[in-house]
Amino acid sequence: MSAHEPDLHHAPDAVLPVRRALVSVADKTGLAELARGLAARGVALVSTGSTAATIRQAGVAVSDVAEVTGFPEILDGRVKTLHPAIHAGLLADRSQEAHLATLAEHGLGVFDLVVANLYRFEEAVAAEADADTAIEHIDIGGPTLVRAAAKNHAHCGVVVRPEAYEDVLAELDAQGGLTADTRRSLAEQAFARVAAYDAAIAGWLHRDQAFPPLLAEARDKQLDLRYGENPHQGAAVYADPQPWGVGSARQLHGKDPSATNLLDADAAWRLVSDLAEPAVAIIKHTNPAGCATADSLAAAYPAALAGDPVSAFGGIVACNRTVDEATAQQVAEVFTEVVIAPGFSDAALAVLQRKRNLRLLEVTRTSAPPGARDVRTVSGGLVVQDADLAPDDPVAWEVPTQAEPDTATLADLRFAWTVCKHTKSNAIVLVRDGAVVGVGAGQMSRVDSVRLAVEKSQGRAEGAVLASDAFFPFRDGPDAALDAGVRALIQPGGSVRDEETVAACDERGAPMVRTGRRHFRH
């Protein structure tokens, strides 16, 4: 080694001086500032195509990759960095004399830093690009650079996020290079990014298969939770690859949520999202304590609260419209854990933020993406199913009873059916005048759920309608409801004893609707 050649020896745990960097990015955000910052710190830059052009436009000297490899970019840029002169400089273990000797034998230099982000494949697919365009957005050289540098993070730094540029420059100033801890952290981010990228590609290739042979999904962590279902359980939230709903909700106020808070918030949000009119749901342990629709949220909230005001204490409130001041003032009068909505007016926020611990969640992406699925754990695996999002078709409903529901009764039956869909099986929901008045949920027998719903109604079952999430196996359930004064029923049908259920209603002159679709929720 001459006096003019840098010493390439480097111990894995030592600070790594950055003398030479390879930069190749699809996202040019912050690139000019990074290039100027690296050059000002004496770092020699090597780059590709449009990245090199951007760096030169920033007034920074840069060498083309072709100058290093002695080979031009070919195949419309598909092959640029896939060359030993690049990857030997990334993968050399600089604590091994044999590796350094090989570099010297072939006249190859090392790279201390790789800055790379990948072709925008996910964005192309989201924009519904055709297959040929999507294929051209599959990056090969970029992930290879990133993986090589991340594998060799003992001797090379790798940056895949523009958000990290400023911190990297700051560390070069503070430490004289990149510390081992920083290089490891950057490598973790790099491998995670490549994993997410490959998962997106695999998912796109499997797009015609609802349940592919390999479930390849990468999910970004949104939030570390206060705890899980219980204080001794750790928990975090990871968003779907196409974020929507509670998984990507933005917290505006309050203490950190627990897993239970978010599970309840999700149940509440799913319910109100299924309702077209202004709606408020109050959820306790993932079941509706109350739910109502009205001309405004301010009118719907008291009707929802009246469904079960005792259980509403410490519950979760969901609204399917922007929360206004009048609604906020009512909510603030009852101890509530979470309020979730698509938005909050400034005046509503001013009211609700007086409650220091009240969690306010804003759902910014409200629509489920096509093909949305529910994923749940079982011991040793996952159960993946289509989300229960397909709208029911009232045109296909039938009325097997002698009596037909009038317009007002049918409106209550439709509302009760929607709420029942979001109630734990065996589910029975009683509704009167667009508001829930009694719920029986999670019982081992359907007749017990009927009895519980009647009991919870506090005498309001008289004149109410009843929804059942699955068929009645015997007529005892309808009999118990009709004895309590229920005026109409809605259920899927499908029992071998359906005619007995029809007979029970005909004996009381009560109409019954059969939907032909079950809505179990476990």
C-alpha positions as CSV (number, residue, x, y, z in Angstrom):
1,M,0.0,0.0,0.0
2,S,1.4,3.3,-1.0
3,A,1.3,6.5,1.0
4,H,-1.5,7.7,-1.3
5,E,-3.8,4.7,-1.0
6,P,-6.3,4.5,1.8
7,D,-6.0,1.7,4.4
8,L,-9.0,-0.6,3.6
9,H,-8.7,-2.6,6.8
10,H,-11.7,-2.3,9.0
11,A,-12.8,-4.1,12.2
12,P,-16.5,-5.0,12.2
13,D,-17.2,-3.2,15.5
14,A,-15.3,0.0,14.7
15,V,-16.6,3.3,13.3
16,L,-16.6,3.1,9.5
17,P,-15.1,6.1,7.7
18,V,-17.1,6.9,4.5
19,R,-14.8,7.7,1.7
20,R,-16.7,6.3,-1.3
21,A,-20.4,5.9,-1.8
22,L,-22.6,4.3,-4.5
23,V,-25.9,6.2,-5.1
24,S,-28.7,4.8,-7.2
25,V,-32.3,6.0,-6.3
26,A,-35.7,6.0,-8.0
27,D,-37.0,8.5,-5.5
28,K,-34.9,11.6,-5.9
29,T,-36.3,13.3,-2.7
30,G,-33.5,15.0,-0.8
31,L,-30.9,13.6,-3.3
32,A,-29.3,17.0,-4.2
33,E,-28.9,17.9,-0.5
34,L,-27.4,14.4,0.3
35,A,-25.0,14.6,-2.6
36,R,-23.7,18.0,-1.6
37,G,-23.5,16.9,2.0
38,L,-21.4,13.8,1.2
39,A,-19.2,15.7,-1.2
40,A,-18.5,18.4,1.4
41,R,-17.4,15.6,3.7
42,G,-14.9,14.3,1.2
43,V,-16.9,11.4,-0.1
44,A,-16.4,10.3,-3.7
45,L,-19.7,9.5,-5.4
46,V,-20.4,6.8,-8.0
47,S,-23.9,6.7,-9.6
48,T,-26.2,5.5,-12.3
49,G,-28.2,7.1,-15.1
50,S,-30.8,9.6,-13.9
51,T,-29.4,9.6,-10.4
52,A,-26.0,10.7,-11.7
53,A,-27.6,13.4,-13.8
54,T,-29.5,14.8,-10.8
55,I,-26.3,14.9,-8.8
56,R,-24.4,16.8,-11.5
57,Q,-27.3,19.2,-11.8
58,A,-26.7,19.9,-8.1
59,G,-23.2,20.9,-8.9
60,V,-21.5,17.8,-7.4
61,A,-18.9,15.7,-9.1
62,V,-19.9,12.1,-9.7
63,S,-18.4,9.1,-11.5
64,D,-20.7,6.8,-13.7
65,V,-20.9,3.2,-12.8
66,A,-19.7,2.4,-16.3
67,E,-16.4,4.0,-15.5
68,V,-16.0,1.6,-12.6
69,T,-17.2,-1.5,-14.5
70,G,-15.7,-0.7,-17.9
71,F,-19.0,-1.8,-19.3
72,P,-21.9,0.4,-20.4
73,E,-25.5,0.1,-19.2
74,I,-27.4,-2.3,-21.5
75,L,-30.8,-3.7,-22.2
76,D,-32.5,-0.4,-21.7
77,G,-31.0,0.0,-18.2
78,R,-32.0,-3.5,-17.0
79,V,-28.3,-4.2,-16.4
80,K,-26.2,-1.4,-14.8
81,T,-24.7,-2.4,-11.5
82,L,-24.8,-6.2,-11.8
83,H,-21.0,-6.5,-12.1
84,P,-18.1,-7.9,-10.0
85,A,-16.4,-4.5,-9.9
86,I,-19.5,-3.2,-8.0
87,H,-20.4,-6.2,-5.9
88,A,-16.9,-7.1,-4.9
89,G,-16.6,-3.6,-3.4
90,L,-19.8,-4.1,-1.5
91,L,-19.2,-7.7,-0.2
92,A,-15.6,-7.7,0.7
93,D,-15.0,-8.6,4.4
94,R,-12.3,-6.0,5.2
95,S,-11.2,-7.9,8.3
96,Q,-10.0,-10.7,6.0
97,E,-6.6,-10.3,4.4
98,A,-7.5,-12.7,1.6
99,H,-10.4,-10.5,0.6
100,L,-8.3,-7.4,0.5
101,A,-5.7,-9.3,-1.5
102,T,-8.3,-10.3,-4.1
103,L,-9.4,-6.7,-4.4
104,A,-5.9,-5.5,-4.9
105,E,-5.2,-8.3,-7.4
106,H,-8.1,-7.1,-9.6
107,G,-7.7,-3.4,-8.9
108,L,-11.1,-3.1,-7.2
109,G,-12.1,-0.5,-4.7
110,V,-14.6,-0.8,-1.9
111,F,-17.8,1.1,-1.2
112,D,-18.3,2.4,2.3
113,L,-21.9,3.4,1.7
114,V,-24.8,2.5,-0.6
115,V,-27.8,4.8,-1.0
116,A,-30.5,3.1,-3.0
117,N,-34.2,3.0,-3.2
118,L,-36.2,0.9,-5.6
119,Y,-38.3,1.3,-8.7
120,R,-41.8,2.3,-7.7
121,F,-43.5,-1.0,-8.3
122,E,-46.2,-0.6,-5.6
123,E,-47.2,2.8,-7.1
124,A,-47.4,1.4,-10.6
125,V,-49.7,-1.4,-9.4
126,A,-51.8,1.0,-7.4
127,A,-52.2,3.1,-10.5
128,E,-53.5,0.0,-12.3
129,A,-50.6,-0.2,-14.7
130,D,-50.8,-2.9,-17.4
131,A,-48.8,-6.1,-16.9
132,D,-45.9,-5.0,-19.1
133,T,-45.5,-1.7,-17.3
134,A,-45.7,-3.5,-13.9
135,I,-43.0,-5.9,-14.9
136,E,-40.7,-3.1,-16.0
137,H,-41.2,-1.6,-12.5
138,I,-39.7,-4.7,-10.9
139,D,-36.2,-3.6,-9.8
140,I,-33.4,-6.2,-10.0
141,G,-30.2,-4.2,-9.5
142,G,-31.5,-2.1,-6.7
143,P,-32.5,-4.9,-4.4
144,T,-29.3,-6.7,-5.2
145,L,-27.2,-3.6,-4.2
146,V,-29.3,-3.2,-1.0
147,R,-29.0,-6.9,0.0
148,A,-25.3,-7.0,-0.6
149,A,-24.6,-3.9,1.4
150,A,-27.0,-5.0,4.2
151,K,-25.4,-8.4,4.4
152,N,-22.0,-6.8,4.7
153,H,-23.1,-4.2,7.2
154,A,-20.1,-4.9,9.3
155,H,-18.1,-3.1,6.6
156,C,-20.7,-1.1,4.6
157,G,-23.6,1.2,5.4
158,V,-26.8,1.1,3.4
159,V,-29.6,3.7,3.3
160,V,-33.0,3.0,1.7
161,R,-35.1,5.9,3.1
162,P,-34.6,9.6,2.2
163,E,-35.8,10.3,5.8
164,A,-32.5,8.9,7.0
165,Y,-30.2,11.2,5.0
166,E,-30.0,14.0,7.5
167,D,-29.2,11.6,10.4
168,V,-26.5,9.9,8.3
169,L,-24.8,13.2,7.6
170,A,-25.0,14.2,11.2
171,E,-23.4,11.0,12.3
172,L,-20.5,11.4,9.9
173,D,-19.9,14.8,11.6
174,A,-20.3,13.6,15.1
175,Q,-18.5,10.2,14.8
176,G,-16.2,10.6,11.8
177,G,-18.1,7.7,10.2
178,L,-20.9,5.3,10.7
179,T,-21.0,3.3,14.0
180,A,-21.6,-0.4,14.1
181,D,-25.0,0.1,15.8
182,T,-26.1,2.5,13.0
183,R,-24.9,0.2,10.3
184,R,-26.9,-2.7,11.8
185,S,-30.0,-0.5,12.2
186,L,-29.7,0.6,8.6
187,A,-29.3,-3.0,7.5
188,E,-32.5,-4.0,9.3
189,Q,-34.4,-1.3,7.5
190,A,-32.8,-2.4,4.2
191,F,-33.8,-6.0,4.5
192,A,-37.3,-5.1,5.6
193,R,-37.7,-2.9,2.6
194,V,-36.6,-5.6,0.2
195,A,-38.8,-8.1,1.9
196,A,-41.8,-5.7,1.6
197,Y,-40.9,-5.1,-2.1
198,D,-40.7,-8.8,-2.9
199,A,-44.0,-9.5,-1.0
200,A,-45.7,-6.8,-3.1
201,I,-44.5,-8.4,-6.3
202,A,-45.5,-11.9,-5.2
203,G,-48.9,-10.6,-4.2
204,W,-49.3,-9.0,-7.6
205,L,-48.3,-12.2,-9.4
206,H,-50.8,-14.1,-7.3
207,R,-53.5,-11.5,-7.8
208,D,-55.9,-13.9,-9.5
209,Q,-55.7,-16.3,-6.5
210,A,-57.8,-15.4,-3.5
211,F,-55.8,-17.8,-1.3
212,P,-52.3,-18.3,-2.9
213,P,-50.0,-21.2,-2.0
214,L,-47.7,-18.7,-0.1
215,L,-49.1,-15.8,1.9
216,A,-46.5,-13.2,1.4
217,E,-47.4,-9.9,3.0
218,A,-45.3,-7.2,4.6
219,R,-47.0,-4.9,7.1
220,D,-45.5,-1.7,8.5
221,K,-45.8,-1.1,12.2
222,Q,-48.1,1.8,12.9
223,L,-48.0,1.9,16.7
224,D,-46.6,0.2,19.8
225,L,-49.6,-0.3,22.0
226,R,-49.9,0.5,25.7
227,Y,-50.4,-3.3,26.2
228,G,-52.4,-6.2,24.7
229,E,-55.7,-7.5,25.9
230,N,-54.1,-7.5,29.4
231,P,-51.4,-5.4,30.9
232,H,-48.9,-8.3,31.0
233,Q,-49.1,-8.7,27.2
234,G,-47.1,-6.6,24.8
235,A,-48.7,-5.5,21.5
236,A,-48.3,-3.5,18.4
237,V,-50.4,-2.6,15.3
238,Y,-49.3,-3.4,11.8
239,A,-51.2,-2.0,8.8
240,D,-52.4,-3.9,5.8
241,P,-50.3,-3.5,2.7
242,Q,-53.1,-1.3,1.4
243,P,-53.8,0.7,4.6
244,W,-57.5,1.3,5.5
245,G,-59.7,1.5,8.5
246,V,-58.5,1.2,12.1
247,G,-55.2,-0.2,11.1
248,S,-54.1,3.1,9.6
249,A,-56.2,5.4,11.9
250,R,-54.5,8.6,13.1
251,Q,-54.6,9.3,16.9
252,L,-55.4,12.9,17.5
253,H,-55.6,12.9,21.3
254,G,-55.4,10.8,24.5
255,K,-53.2,8.2,26.0
256,D,-51.8,5.3,24.1
257,P,-54.5,2.7,23.2
258,S,-54.4,-1.0,24.3
259,A,-55.2,-3.9,22.0
260,T,-58.6,-4.1,23.6
261,N,-59.3,-0.5,22.8
262,L,-58.5,-1.0,19.1
263,L,-60.4,-4.3,18.8
264,D,-63.4,-2.5,20.2
265,A,-62.8,0.5,18.0
266,D,-62.6,-1.8,14.9
267,A,-65.9,-3.4,15.8
268,A,-67.5,0.0,16.2
269,W,-66.1,1.4,13.0
270,R,-67.1,-1.6,10.9
271,L,-70.7,-1.3,12.2
272,V,-71.2,2.4,11.4
273,S,-69.4,2.0,8.1
274,D,-72.2,-0.3,7.0
275,L,-74.8,2.3,7.6
276,A,-75.7,5.0,5.1
277,E,-77.5,7.4,7.3
278,P,-75.8,9.4,10.1
279,A,-75.1,6.7,12.7
280,V,-73.6,6.3,16.1
281,A,-72.5,3.0,17.7
282,I,-71.5,2.4,21.2
283,I,-69.4,-0.8,21.6
284,K,-68.4,-2.7,24.7
285,H,-66.2,-5.8,24.3
286,T,-66.7,-5.8,20.5
287,N,-70.6,-6.0,20.8
288,P,-73.0,-3.1,20.4
289,A,-74.3,-1.7,23.6
290,G,-76.3,0.7,21.5
291,C,-76.6,1.9,17.9
292,A,-78.9,4.4,16.2
293,T,-79.4,6.3,13.0
294,A,-81.0,9.7,12.7
295,D,-80.8,12.9,10.6
296,S,-77.7,14.0,12.5
297,L,-75.1,12.5,14.8
298,A,-76.4,14.8,17.6
299,A,-79.8,13.1,17.3
300,A,-78.4,9.6,16.9
301,Y,-76.1,9.7,19.9
302,P,-78.8,9.9,22.7
303,A,-80.8,7.1,21.0
304,A,-77.7,4.9,20.8
305,L,-76.9,5.7,24.5
306,A,-80.4,4.7,25.5
307,G,-79.8,1.2,24.1
308,D,-77.8,0.2,27.2
309,P,-76.7,3.3,29.2
310,V,-75.1,1.1,31.9
311,S,-72.9,-0.8,29.5
312,A,-72.0,2.4,27.6
313,F,-69.8,3.4,30.6
314,G,-66.2,2.9,29.5
315,G,-67.3,2.1,26.0
316,I,-66.2,3.0,22.5
317,V,-68.2,5.5,20.4
318,A,-68.0,5.4,16.6
319,C,-69.6,7.9,14.2
320,N,-69.8,7.7,10.4
321,R,-69.8,11.4,9.9
322,T,-67.5,14.2,11.1
323,V,-68.1,14.7,14.8
324,D,-69.6,18.2,15.4
325,E,-69.6,20.2,18.6
326,A,-73.2,19.3,19.6
327,T,-72.4,15.6,19.4
328,A,-69.0,16.1,21.2
329,Q,-70.7,17.8,24.1
330,Q,-73.0,14.8,24.6
331,V,-70.2,12.3,24.3
332,A,-68.1,14.2,26.9
333,E,-70.8,13.7,29.5
334,V,-70.3,9.9,29.6
335,F,-67.0,8.2,30.5
336,T,-65.8,6.9,27.1
337,E,-62.5,5.2,26.2
338,V,-62.3,6.0,22.5
339,V,-64.2,8.1,19.9
340,I,-63.5,7.0,16.3
341,A,-64.8,8.9,13.3
342,P,-63.8,10.0,9.8
343,G,-63.1,13.5,11.2
344,F,-63.7,16.0,14.0
345,S,-64.6,19.6,13.7
346,D,-62.3,22.1,15.5
347,A,-65.0,22.9,17.9
348,A,-65.6,19.2,18.6
349,L,-61.9,18.7,19.2
350,A,-61.8,21.6,21.7
351,V,-64.6,19.9,23.7
352,L,-63.3,16.3,23.6
353,Q,-59.6,17.3,24.3
354,R,-60.6,18.5,27.7
355,K,-60.8,14.8,28.5
356,R,-57.1,14.2,29.0
357,N,-57.2,10.4,28.5
358,L,-59.9,10.1,25.9
359,R,-58.5,8.6,22.7
360,L,-59.6,10.3,19.5
361,L,-59.0,8.2,16.4
362,E,-59.5,9.6,12.9
363,V,-60.0,7.1,10.1
364,T,-58.5,8.7,7.0
365,R,-58.9,5.8,4.6
366,T,-62.4,4.5,5.1
367,S,-63.0,2.2,2.1
368,A,-61.9,-1.4,2.1
369,P,-59.6,-2.2,-0.8
370,P,-60.7,-4.9,-3.3
371,G,-60.2,-8.4,-2.0
372,A,-60.0,-7.3,1.7
373,R,-59.5,-10.3,4.0
374,D,-59.9,-11.0,7.7
375,V,-56.8,-12.7,9.2
376,R,-57.0,-14.4,12.6
377,T,-54.7,-16.5,14.6
378,V,-55.2,-20.1,15.7
379,S,-52.6,-22.0,17.6
380,G,-49.8,-22.6,15.1
381,G,-51.3,-20.8,12.2
382,L,-53.6,-18.2,10.6
383,V,-57.1,-18.5,9.3
384,V,-57.6,-16.2,6.3
385,Q,-61.1,-15.5,4.9
386,D,-62.8,-13.0,2.7
387,A,-64.0,-10.1,4.7
388,D,-67.8,-10.0,5.3
389,L,-68.2,-6.9,3.2
390,A,-70.5,-7.9,0.4
391,P,-73.7,-5.9,0.7
392,D,-77.0,-7.8,1.3
393,D,-79.5,-7.6,-1.4
394,P,-83.0,-6.9,0.0
395,V,-84.5,-7.6,-3.4
396,A,-83.6,-11.3,-2.8
397,W,-85.2,-11.5,0.6
398,E,-88.4,-13.4,0.9
399,V,-91.4,-13.2,3.3
400,P,-92.7,-16.7,4.0
401,T,-95.3,-15.6,6.5
402,Q,-98.9,-14.6,5.8
403,A,-98.2,-11.1,7.2
404,E,-96.0,-8.6,5.2
405,P,-93.9,-6.0,6.9
406,D,-95.0,-2.4,6.3
407,T,-92.5,0.2,5.2
408,A,-91.5,1.4,8.7
409,T,-91.2,-2.2,9.9
410,L,-89.0,-3.1,6.9
411,A,-86.7,-0.2,7.6
412,D,-86.2,-1.3,11.2
413,L,-85.7,-4.9,10.0
414,R,-82.9,-3.7,7.6
415,F,-81.2,-1.7,10.4
416,A,-81.5,-4.6,12.9
417,W,-80.0,-7.0,10.3
418,T,-77.0,-4.7,9.8
419,V,-76.4,-4.4,13.5
420,C,-76.8,-8.1,14.0
421,K,-74.0,-8.7,11.4
422,H,-71.6,-6.9,13.8
423,T,-72.7,-8.8,16.9
424,K,-71.0,-11.9,18.3
425,S,-72.8,-15.2,17.6
426,N,-75.3,-16.4,18.7
427,A,-76.5,-12.9,17.9
428,I,-80.0,-11.4,18.5
429,V,-80.7,-7.7,18.1
430,L,-83.9,-5.9,19.0
431,V,-84.6,-2.6,17.3
432,R,-87.4,0.0,17.5
433,D,-87.6,3.3,15.6
434,G,-84.1,3.1,14.2
435,A,-82.4,2.4,17.5
436,V,-81.1,-0.8,19.2
437,V,-83.1,-1.5,22.4
438,G,-81.7,-4.9,23.3
439,V,-78.9,-7.3,22.4
440,G,-78.2,-10.9,23.1
441,A,-74.7,-11.9,22.1
442,G,-72.2,-14.8,22.5
443,Q,-74.6,-17.2,24.1
444,M,-74.3,-21.0,23.6
445,S,-77.9,-21.3,22.5
446,R,-80.0,-19.0,20.3
447,V,-83.0,-19.0,22.6
448,D,-80.8,-17.8,25.5
449,S,-79.7,-14.9,23.3
450,V,-83.3,-14.1,22.7
451,R,-84.1,-14.1,26.4
452,L,-81.0,-12.0,27.1
453,A,-82.0,-9.4,24.5
454,V,-85.5,-9.2,25.9
455,E,-84.1,-8.8,29.4
456,K,-81.6,-6.1,28.3
457,S,-84.5,-4.2,26.5
458,Q,-86.0,-3.3,29.9
459,G,-89.5,-3.6,28.6
460,R,-88.8,-2.0,25.2
461,A,-89.2,-5.3,23.3
462,E,-92.9,-4.5,23.0
463,G,-93.3,-3.3,19.4
464,A,-89.6,-3.9,18.5
465,V,-88.3,-6.0,15.6
466,L,-85.8,-8.8,16.0
467,A,-82.8,-9.9,13.9
468,S,-81.0,-13.2,14.2
469,D,-77.6,-13.8,12.6
470,A,-78.4,-17.4,11.8
471,F,-81.5,-19.6,11.5
472,F,-83.6,-20.6,14.4
473,P,-83.1,-24.4,15.0
474,F,-86.4,-24.5,16.9
475,R,-89.4,-22.3,17.3
476,D,-88.6,-21.6,21.0
477,G,-86.6,-18.5,20.1
478,P,-89.3,-16.9,18.0
479,D,-91.9,-17.9,20.7
480,A,-89.9,-16.1,23.4
481,A,-89.6,-13.0,21.3
482,L,-93.2,-12.9,20.3
483,D,-94.3,-13.5,23.9
484,A,-92.3,-10.3,24.8
485,G,-94.1,-8.3,22.2
486,V,-91.7,-8.4,19.2
487,R,-93.7,-7.4,16.1
488,A,-91.5,-8.8,13.3
489,L,-88.4,-11.0,12.7
490,I,-85.6,-11.2,10.2
491,Q,-83.3,-14.2,9.9
492,P,-81.4,-16.2,7.2
493,G,-83.6,-19.3,7.2
494,G,-82.2,-22.7,6.2
495,S,-83.3,-24.8,9.2
496,V,-85.0,-28.1,8.7
497,R,-87.6,-26.7,11.1
498,D,-88.1,-23.4,9.2
499,E,-91.8,-24.1,8.7
500,E,-92.3,-24.4,12.5
501,T,-90.7,-20.9,12.8
502,V,-93.1,-19.6,10.1
503,A,-96.0,-21.2,11.9
504,A,-95.0,-19.5,15.2
505,C,-95.1,-16.1,13.4
506,D,-98.4,-16.8,11.6
507,E,-100.0,-17.8,14.9
508,R,-99.3,-14.2,16.1
509,G,-99.8,-12.4,12.8
510,A,-96.2,-11.3,12.8
511,P,-94.3,-10.9,9.6
512,M,-90.9,-12.6,9.1
513,V,-88.2,-11.9,6.5
514,R,-85.7,-14.6,5.3
515,T,-82.5,-13.2,3.9
516,G,-80.8,-16.4,2.7
517,R,-77.5,-15.2,4.0
518,R,-75.9,-15.9,7.4
519,H,-73.7,-13.4,9.3
520,F,-71.8,-15.4,12.0
521,R,-69.2,-13.4,13.9
522,H,-66.9,-15.3,16.2
